[in-house]
Amino acid sequence: MTNFAINIVSDPVCPWCYIGKKRLDRAIALYKKVYPNGRDDTFTVTWKAYYLDPSALARGISWDERSLQKIVSSRLKSQSSSNDTSPSDRDREAVQQLRARLTKFGQPEGIVFSFGGKIGNTRSAHRAIAFSKLKANTHNSGPSTNLENADSVHDRFVMALFAAYFEGTADITSHEALADVAASVGLDRAQMLAWLDSGEGSEEVDKENRSAKDAGIKGVPSFTVQGCKVDGAQDVQDFMELFVKIKEEEREQE
């Protein structure tokens, strides 16, 4: 039996991280269905922090507003002679095009982007993920008979957070919203709130973010499967081929 250890460097406001993880889950299901004795293999997913937009405000704002801000900023950088910070019709059109693109890529994965969540600084969200990891480690402190990513409270929390923000109206900066997501996957809401209000987990997530950037990661998602690094929201078949390659190499070494 093989336990595939998968590390995912991600940010909760990264739509491609959500899409990429959905594809990874489909690849895992396919592997377990079609690979000989694949159903006996297990997959352990660990999420690592990455600050995609460290300059984002601590207070959440609408996805449209932040997207428009970034598009205007990018335009101004490319047009150094222009000082017009007012959004143009072309800028607004670019936001709509981004909406359409995400909707198109989300649909095959069962993701219905609402664009109703509030975006902002994700440090607290990463600290909430660290809390879920701590609780998962506590629950799995003894011998584990099932390390499936779908059965991990840590992984379930991250996926529920993605869903609450991308498909709902959650404010990614709100401690109350993060605690609501925690409760939805069986974590203690009051404990999550206490953790967030105390500032615990800050050093851990800051270190993960630095480590990712020191390793040369410039965007997310970034997957590492048994030491094999894969960047971007890969197709299901790409993940499947990687699982088979790792398994075959492991068999050759037996």
N, C-alpha and C positions, 0 to 999 in steps of 0.2 A: 504493500500500500504506500502511496505517495501523498504527502501533505504539501500542496503547492502554497508556498508562502508568498503573498502578494502585497507589496507596499505601493500605496497610491499617494503621490504628492499632488495636492489639490487645494482649491479654494472654494468655499460654499457658494460664491457668487459666479462661478465659472460654469456656463451652460454646457460647454464641451466636456467638462468633468462629469456632469450628470449623464450626458449622452454616452460618453465613453464607458462609464460604469454599467449602464444598462446593457451595452454591447458585451462587456466582459461577463455579465451574469448570463446572457444568452449563450455565450461561448462555453461557459462552465456547464450549463444544462445540456448543451449539445455533446460536449465531451463525455459527460457521464452517461449519456444515452447511447452513443455509437462506438466509443472506444472500448475494446475488450477489457472487461472488469473495471472500466472507468468509474462505475458507480461506487466502487470501494475506495476511491481516492477522495481526498478532502482538500478544501481550499480555505486558507486563513487570510483575511484581508485586514491590513492595518493602514490607517489613514495618517498622512503626515501634512503638516501645515505649510502653506505658501501664501504670502501676501501679494495677491495679484495687483491690488491698487492701494498701496500703503498710504497714499495721500488722501484717501477717501475720508469724509467727515465722520465723526463719531455718531452723529444723528442721521438716521436713515432718510433718504429721499426717494422719489419714484424712479423706477428703472428708466423711463423715458427721459426724465430730467437729467440723470447722470449720464446716460448714453449721449444725449445732446451736448452736454458739457464736454465730454471727451472728444466728440467729433469736431466741435468748434476749436478746442485746444489743438488737436492734430492739424486742422486747417491752418491755424495761425502759425504753427511751427514750420509748416511747409511754405507759407507765404510770409516771409519775414518782413516784407514791406507793408503788410496789412495790420492795422490796429483795431479793426472792427470786430468786437467781441459779440456782437448781436447775432443770434442764430439766423441763418439764411434759409430760404425755402429748400435749397439744395441740401443743407445740413439736416433739415427735418425729413427730407426724402430719404436720406441715408439711414436715419433711425428706422423708418418704415421698412426699408430694404433689409436691415438687420433683423427686424421682427419676422419678416417673411422667411428669411433664410433659416432662422432657428426653428420656426414652426415647421418648415419642410423637413428638417433633419430630425426633429423631435417626434413627429408622428409615427415613423416606423418603430420607434422604441416605446411607444405608448405614452409619450410625454406630451401633455397639452399645456404649452407655455401660456400663462395668464398675463405676464408682464405687470402683475399687480402687486408684487412684493416690493419692499423698500430696501434699497441698497445703501451700503455705507461701509465703514471700517469693519473688517471681519475678525479682528483679534479676539473679541469676546466669543464669537462663534467657534473659533478654533479652540478656545479654552473649554467651551462646552463639549467639543469633540474629545478633548483630552480627558474630561470627566467621564465620558462614556467609555473611553478606553480603560481608564482606571477601574471602573465598575466591571467591565468585561473581564479584565485580568483577575479581579477578585472572585468573580463567579467561576472562572476556569482555572482556579489555583490548583485543583486536583487533576488527576488523569482525565483527559477529555475523550469522549467516544465519538463526538461529532463536532468537527471544526468548520462546518460549512459556513461560508460568509453570510448566508441568509439567516443563520441561527445565532449570529453574533450580535449582541446588543449594541456593540460599538458600530458595526456596519449598518445595522438597522437604524440607528440614530442618525447617521450621516445621510442615508437615503431619505429618511423622513424629513430631515432638514432641507435637503434639496427640493423635495416635493412641496413643503410648506412655503418655501420662498419662490420657486419657479412656477408652481402650479396653483398656488394659493395667494395669500396677501400678506405673508409674514414679513416683519421688519427684521432683517438679519442682524441689526445692532441692538435689538430689544432683549433684555434679560428675561422679561416676562414671556416673550414669544419663544425664546430658546428653552425656557422651562416647560412651556406647553408641549413642545416637540418631545422633550425628555419624557414627560408623563405619557405621551402617546405610544411610546415603545416600552413602557414598564419601568422606567427609571423614576426615582423619587423626585418629585417636582421641587419640594422645599430644599432638599439637599443640593439640587442643581442651582437654585437661586442663591443659596448661601455660598456655594463655590464661586459663582460669578461675581457676587457682590464683594467677596473677600479679595479678589484679584489672584486667587490661586491658579496655577497652570500657566501664568504669563511667561515665566522663564523658559518653560518647556517648549511652548509654541514659538517663541522668539528664536530659540536655538534651532528648532526644526526648519524654520524659514531661512535662517542664515546658512544652515548646512546645505539646504537645497540649492541656494544661490551660489554658494562656494563650490558646489559640485557642477556648476555650469548650467543648471536648469533655468531657462529664461521664460518658460511658459508652462502651463498645465492644461490637461493632466499629464503626469509622467508615471508610468507603471514600471515596477521592477518585479519580475516573476522568477523566483529562484535565482536571483542575481542577474537575470537578463533584463536590460533596460529597454523599454518601449515608450516612445513619446507620442502624445496625441491620442485622439479618440479613434482607435484602430477599428477596422471592420471585425465582425464576429469571426470570419474565416482566418484572419490574421492571428487572433488570439488562439483559436483552435489549433492552428499549425504550430504555434509556439508551445502549447501544452504537449502536443504529440512529440515534438522535437525533444523537449525536456525529459519526457517519460522514456523515450527510446534511448537517449543518452544514459539515463539512469540504469536501464536494463543492461546496457552494454558493459557497465562498470560492475555489475553484480558477479 
